[in-house]
């Protein structure tokens, strides 16, 4: 059976947070396949856990995707500071001429796929485009691990997630899909009673008040914080207030544009003009 059909039947989707169906990605041809282990969001440790514990499966998944898409080159990307956990992967790829390890500097948002593609290939994803437009396929390392398991007949029924914040035992949890946030948090022993959850990471995550919300295939992290935490307050502001605040505070210094990752790639995006 073709890999795309296997991945569809086994329910493999992007594990980095977007959840795009992987079988659609592998149905096309590419020049290079990139395994993203850079973990863009602060405080999350899922990718590092997968690389350290299941590096062999990650490499096997990468090879399967390369074979299916005709890619001649495979790259596993992680931050240079995390090189110590990549021992298993380095051993596995040691004799493979078409697969390499790429070390990234530690900055935000280095795990963003547009940044990743530029760092590794030197190519720039066009405005409004996606990496496949320039022959690149980017998959999270857990997704590649799931590709390997799917080829063995194992459907995606669990995922790695980070539970951190106001808990006594912060940890990486291999959670069954459908497990409630409440169960995960109780397992890690919350240290406060009145708390809310940021799902994902502190930068792009969303505030969730319902602790019976289930873990899905895209749940990367559970950040437990007090209701009055500044990050929670900021993320729950009404959009009308945010717009008014921006208009009042913006002095057109253009720093936001100077530091915008897309602008730095050469895209015609000027955040200061939006203000």
N, C-alpha and C positions, 0 to 999 in steps of 0.2 A: 504493500500500500504506500502511496506517495506520502511524504512527510507532512504536507499541508493537510491531508485528510486525517492523518493520525493526530495531529495537534488540534484540529477542529473537534474530533470525537473525544479527545481527552480533556478538552476545556482549557487549553493553555492560552493565557492572555498575558499582556505585559505586567510584570510584577513590580515594576518601579513606581507605579502609582497611576499611570495613564489607563492601563487596562485594554489597550488596543489588541484585537484578536491576532495572535501570532501567526495563525495559519494564512492570513491574508498577506502578511509581510513576506513569508517564505515562498509565496507563489510567484515571486518576481526574481529577476536576475540582478546581481550586484557585483561590484569589483572587490569590495571589502566588507567584512562583518566585524562589528565592534561589540565586545562584551563590556558593558558599563558597570564597573565596580567602584566608581568614584564617590558614590553616596553624597549627592549634592546637599541635602538637608543636614544641618547640624544636629547633633544628639542621636541620630539614628545609626545603628550598627549592623543592620541586616546583611548588607552586602559583604562586609568584612567577615561576618559569621559564616556566610555561605562559601566565600573564597577559602577560608581557613579550614572548614570542616568538610566541604564537598567540592574541592577544587577539581578533582578528577572528573566528576559529573559535569561541571561547568565546561571543561575543555571538550568533553565528548559531545555535549549539546552544541557547542560552537562548531565542531567538525560536521555534525549532522546538518546544521543550517548552511554551512559553506558548501557541502555536497549538493544540497537541494537547490541552492541559488546560483551555483557555478562560481562562487567567489574564490579568487586565487589567494586571498590574504585574510587572515584572521588576527584580531588584536584584542587582548584583554587589558583594559585600562583601570588603574587604581592609583591612589595618591602615593607619592613617594614615601610619606611618613608611615604608610601601612605595609611597606615592603616586607617587614618581618613576618607577616602572616601569610605570605604568598609562597612559602617554601614548597608546599605540595604542588601547586600549579607550575612552579619553575621546574620541578622534577618531571612532571608529565609532559611539558612542552619542550624539554631539553633536546629531544631528537626530531622535533617537527620544524622543518624549514619554513613552512608557510604560516606558522602561528607564533606571535611574539607578545611580550609583556611591555606595556607602555606606562611609564611613571609620570604622574601629573603633579604640579605644584599644588599646595594647599590653599586654595582661595575659592570664594563664592562668586559665581555658580559653576564651578568647574565640571560638575556632573551633568549640566545641561547639555543635551545632545548636539546643539548647534556649536557650542564651545568645544565639545569633545571632538567633533568631526574636524574642526579647524585646527585644533592642537595636533591631532594624529595625522591627518592627511594634507593639511595646508589649504584645503579647499573651503570655500564659504558657501553655506546653504543660502540660496537666493531668498529675498524677501517674499514672504507668503508661501515659501516652499518647504520641503521636508528633505531629510538626508537622502532618501532614495532618488531624489531628483539629480543628485551628483554621484550616484552609484554606491552609496553607503547605507548599510543597514545597522542600526543600533539596537541592541537588546540588553536588558538588565541581566546581571549574572544569575539571579534567581530564575529568571525566565529561561535562560540556557540550561540551568539545572533541571527545570521542569520539562524542557524539550527532551533531555536525556531520559528522564523517568517515563515520559509519555511513550517514547519509542520502545520501552520495555513493557508497556501496557498499563502504566499507572496514571490514573486521572489526577487532576489537581484538586485535592480535597483539603489541603493544609497550606499555610504560608508562614514565613518567618516575619515577626514584627517586634519592634522595640517598645517595651513599656518602661517609662522613665518619668521622673518628676517627683511629686510628693508621695513616694512609695518607699517602703523599707527595703525591698529587694528588687531594685531595677534589674531588668533581665531581657534576654532575647527569648521570645516565646514561639514555639512552633505550634500555631493555633489551628484548630479545625475551622474550616469555613462555616460560619453560622454561629460560632461561639460569641456570647455577648461580651461587650466591653466590661461589664460588671464582673464577670467571671475572671477575666484576665487581670483586672485591677485587684480583685480580692486575693488572687494567687500571689501577687507582688506586694500585698499588705499595705494599703494606703495609710499614710501617717496623719491625715486630716479627714474630717467628716464632710465639710462643705466644699466640694470641689467640682470642677467641670473638666472636660477632656478636649484637647486639641488633637484631632486626627490627622496624621501625617507628621510634619515637622514644624518647628517654630516659625519658619519663614513663610511657607505656603499652605500650612495646615489650616483646617477649619474647626471652629468651636462646636462641640456637640454636647448637649445637655442631657440627652436620653441615654442612660447607661445600659439600656437593654438593646441598643443598636448593635447589630451583628458584625462580626469580622467578615470582610469580603476578600476577594482575590487581590484587591488593590489597597488594602489596609496596611500601610507600611509602619505606622507608629501610633502609640497612645501616650500622649503627654498629659500627665495629671497635674493640674494647677488649681490654686484657690480661685474662687469666683472673682475676687477683687484683684487678681494679679494684673499688672500693667499690660501684659501681652493679651490677656483675655479681654480686658476693657477696650483695647485698641481694635481687636478683631471683631468686636460686637458693636462698634459705632455704626450708626445709621449712615448710609451713603450720602444723604443730604448734608449731614454735618461734616463729613469728610471733605466734600466738595467746597463747602463754605470755608472750612479751615484752610484748605489748600489755596483758595483764592486770596484769603486774608494774609497768609504767611509768605506766599511766593513773591520774591523780589526779582525774578528773572535772572538769577545769577548763572543759570545754565549748568550748575554742577550735576544735577540729575541726568542731564544729557551727556555730559562729559564722562560720567561713570556708568552709563547704560550699557550693558553687555551687547545688546543688538547694535547700538550705535558704534561701539568699538569694533564690531565686525564689518562695519561699512554700510549698514542698513540706514535708510533715510527715516530714522525715528528720532523725534526730538521731544522728549517728555516735557521740557520746560514750556514748550509752545502749547501743550495741552492745558496747562494751568491758565 
